[in-house]
Amino acid sequence: MTISAAAQLTPLTEDDFAALAPLARTIWRTHYGAMIDVRQIDYMIDQRFAPDHLRSYIGQNDRWFDVLRIDGAPVGYCSYRPTAAASEMKLEQLYLLQDFHGRGLGGLMIRHVEAKARALGCDMVTLQVARFNTGSIAVYRKSGFTVRGDILIDIGEGFVMDDFVMEKRLG
């Protein structure tokens, strides 16, 4: 059995909350440690993984957060939601522990989001990715995404996200 065959994407539950912030902190510090200040990493993790924020995904029909598990252990996650634009799904987050890179698991999560988008009648998936995050940009390009434009967002506390907006038309 391949590792992707052993992988399961399951909807977020409150039982996942305690494991997610440490998982995200490990992933983000490993991935972004040389790209952005650790204070910005911690600021973003504290916001995105606060229980009230995570709780906003549970039982909803307009946003989703799925945890990727290998043999029951969380190793990654993705979140996504329809946008205000008709027929468009936004991939908000897609993260995976570095030890699991290169095994098709990122592609598994992308295809999962694309399937949900199609099921909801969407014909496009969009995402934002830091413009200096060349490794992730390459993965998204390999999956069929192209750069639509760029965006600079003030996220508070003096931090900004300087991102490319990428899109993929679903056939």
KEVO-176250 format. One record per atom (N, C-alpha, C, O): x, y, z. Coordinates in steps of 0.05 Angstrom, whole numbers, plus 5000, padded with zeros to 4 digits. Layout:
XYZ ...
END
This chain:
501749765000 500050005000 501850255000 503750275015 501150444983 502650694982 501750875004 499650835016 503451075010 502751255032 500151415025 498551465043 499751485000 497351634993 494851454996 492751555001 495251184993 492951004997 492250995027 489950945034 494251035044 493751015073 492751285084 491951305107 492751495067 491951755076 488951785077 487451675061 488051935097 485151995100 484852295105 486252405122 482952415091 482152695096 479552675111 477552575101 479552785135 477152785152 476353065160 478153225165 473853115162 472953385171 474053445199 474153275217 474753695203 475653795229 473453745250 471053785246 474353665274 472653645297 473953785321 476353855319 472453845341 473653975365 475853805377 477653915390 475753545373 477853365384 480553425371 482653355381 480453545347 482953605332 484353865342 486653905336 482854035356 483854305362 486554305376 488354455368 486954125396 489354125411 491854055395 494054145400 491453885374 493653795358 494353985335 496553985325 492354135326 492754295302 494754525305 496454565287 494554685326 496354915328 499254815330 500954935316 499954615345 502754515345 503554405318 505854445309 501754265305 502354165278 502954395259 504954385244 501154595259 501554825241 504154975248 505555055230 504655005273 507155145281 509654995271 511455125261 509654735273 511854575263 512154605233 514254655222 509854575218 509954605189 510854885181 512654915165 509655085193 510255365184 513055445191 514455575175 514055375215 516755445222 518855305204 520855425197 518255055197 520054915179 519955045151 522055085139 517555085141 517255185114 517955485111 519355555092 516955645129 517255935126 519556055142 520056295140 520855895158 522855995177 524956175164 525856365176 525756115140 527856285126 526556505109 527956665098 523856505108 522456695090 521256925105 521357155096 520056875128 518757085143 519557065173 520356855183 519257285186 519857305215 518157115231 515757085226 519456985250 518056795267 515756925282 513756795289 515957185288 513757325301 511257335284 509057315294 511657365257 509357365239 508157075238 505657045237 509856875237 508856605237 507156555262 504856455260 508156625285 506656585310 504056745311 502056645320 504156985301 501857155300 499657025283 497357015290 500356935259 498456805241 497356545252 494956495250 499056385264 498256135277 496256185299 494156065301 496956385316 495156455339 492456535329 490456465342 492256675307 489656765296 488156525283 485856485290 489456385266 488156175250 487455925267 485655775259 488855885289 488355635304 487155685331 487255515349 486155925335 484555985360 482055805358 480855785337 481255695381 478855515380 476355645367 474955515352 475855895373 473456025361 473656035331 471656005317 476056085320 476456095291 476055815280 474655775260 477355615291 477055335282 474155245283 473155115265 472755315305 469955245309 468255345286 466155225281 469055565274 467355685253 467155505228 465555555210 468855295226 468755115204 466954865209 466054735190 466454805234 465154555241 462154575234 460754755242 461254375219 458354355212 457354565193 454954605190 459154695179 458354905160 458054795132 459154585125 456454935116 456154855088 457255065069 456655065045 458755255081 459955465064 462955495069 464255685059 464155315084 467055315089 467755045102 466154925116 470154945095 470954685104 473854685113 475454845102 474454515132 477254485141 477554185145 476154055161 479354065130 479853775132 482653715141 484553855134 482853515157 485453425169 486353185154 484852985150 488853185145 490052955131 491452785152 493052875167 490652525152 491752335172 493152105157 492152005137 495352015169 496651775161 496651595185 497651665206 495351355182 495151175205 493951315229 494751265252 492051495224 490551625246 491951875257 490652035271 494451925250 495952155260 495752385241 496152355217 495152625251 494952865233 497752935222 499652965238 497952965195 500453045183 500153295165 502053395154 497653385162 497153615145 494253695146 492653575161 493553905131 490854005132 490354185108 492254285096 487854225101 487054415081 484354535089 482754415102 484054795081 481454925085 480755065059 482455145044 478155095055 477155205030 474255305033 472855225052 473455485015 470755595016 470055714989 471855794974 467455724983 466755874959 467356174963 467256274985 467956314942 468356604943 465856754936 463756624929 465957014938 463657174930 463157164899 460957214890 465257104884 465057074855 463556814849 464056604861 461756834830 460156594823 462056374813 463956424798 461456134821 462855894811 465855884817 467355774801 466655994840 469455994847 469855894876 468555984894 471755704879 472555604905 475255704912 477055714894 475755794937 478355884945 479655674963 478455594984 481955584956 483655414973 485055604992 486855744984 484155605017 485255795037 487955705048 489755865051 488155445054 490555335066 490955055056 489054905052 493554985052 494254715046 497054675057 499054795046 497354525078 499854485091 500354195098 498454045104 502854115097 503653845101 506353835115 508153985108 506753655135 509353625147 511453565126 510953415107 513753675129 515953645109 516653355104 517253285081 516553185124 517252905120 515452765101 516052545091 513052885095 511152755077 511052895049 509352825033 512853085045 512953215018 513953014998 515352825004 513053054973 514052894951 512752614949 513652444935 510552574963 509252314964 506352324952 504852134954 505752544939 503152574926 500852664945 498552684936 501552734969 499452804989 498453084984 496053134988 500153274976 499253544969 497253524945 495253654945 498053364925 496253324902 493653204910 491553264899 493753014929 491252894940 489453104952 487053104947 490553284967 488953494979 487853684958 485553774960 489453754938 488553934917 486253804902 484153934897 486553544895 484353404880 481853384897 479653404887 482153354923 479853354942 478353614941 475853614939 479853834942 478554104940 477254144913 475054254911 478554054892 477454084865 474853924863 472954014850 474753684874 472353514873 470053654888 467753654878 470653774911 468553924926 467654154909 465254214908 469454294896 468754524880 466854444857 464854564853 467654224843 465954124821 463154044832 461154114819 463053914855 460553824866 458754064872 456254034872 459954294878 458354534884 457854704859 456754924861 458754604835 458254754811 460354964805 459955134788 462554954819 464755154814 466355064790 466754824786 467355254774 469055184752 471855294755 473455284736 472455404778 475155514783 475855484813 474155514830 478455424817 479555424844 481755644844 483355654826 481655814865 483656024868 485155974894 484355824912 487456104897 488956094922 490856334922 491356464902 491956384945 494056584949 496556444959 496356264976 498856524949 501356404957 503456624959 503556794941 505056624979 507156824982 508856834957 509756624948 509357064946 510757084921 513556974922 514756904901 514756964946 517456854949 517456554956 519656444960 515156434957 514856154964 515055984938 513155864930 517455984927 517855854901 517155564900 516155464880 517755414922 517155134922 514155074920 513354904904 512555224935 509655184934 508555284907 506755154896 509655494897 508755594871 509255384850 507455334833 511555254851 512155034832 510154804834 509254694814 509454734858 507454514863 504754594851 503454444837 503954844856 501354934845 501454944814 499454874801 503655044803 503855044774 503654764762 502354714742 505054574775 504954294766 502054184767 501354014752 500454284786 497654204788 495754354770 493354314771 496954534753 495254674734 494454954741 492855074726 495555064762 494855344770 496655534755 498955474748 495555774749 497055984736 496756244753 494756264768 498556424751 498456674766 496456854753 496556914729 494456944768 492457134759 493257424765 492657604750 494757464787 495557734795 496957724821 497957514830 497157954834 498457964861 496758134879 494958284871 497358104905 495858234926 497658284950 499258114957 497358514962 498858584986 496758645008 495058825005 496758485029 494758505050 496058565077 497858425086 495058775090 495858845117 494358665136 491858675137 495758485150 494358295168 494558385197 493758235215 495558625202 495658735229 498358695242 500058545232 498758835265 501258825280 503658885263 505858805270 503359035241 505559115224 506358905204 508358935190 504858685202 505458465184 503758495158 501558595159 504958395136 503458395111 503858115098 505757975103 501958055081 502157825063 502557935035 500758075025 504757875022 505357954995 505157714977 507057554975 502857674965 502157424952 501557444923 500957664912 501957224909 500757184883 497957064887 497556914905 496157144869 493557014868 493856814844 494456904821 493256564849 493456364828 490656244824 488956254841 490256144799 487656024793 487955774776 489955744761 486055604777 485855374760 483055334751 481155314767 482655334725 480055274713 479654974714 481454824706 477354894723 476654614725 475354524699 473354644690 476354304687 475154214662 472854014666 471753914647 
END
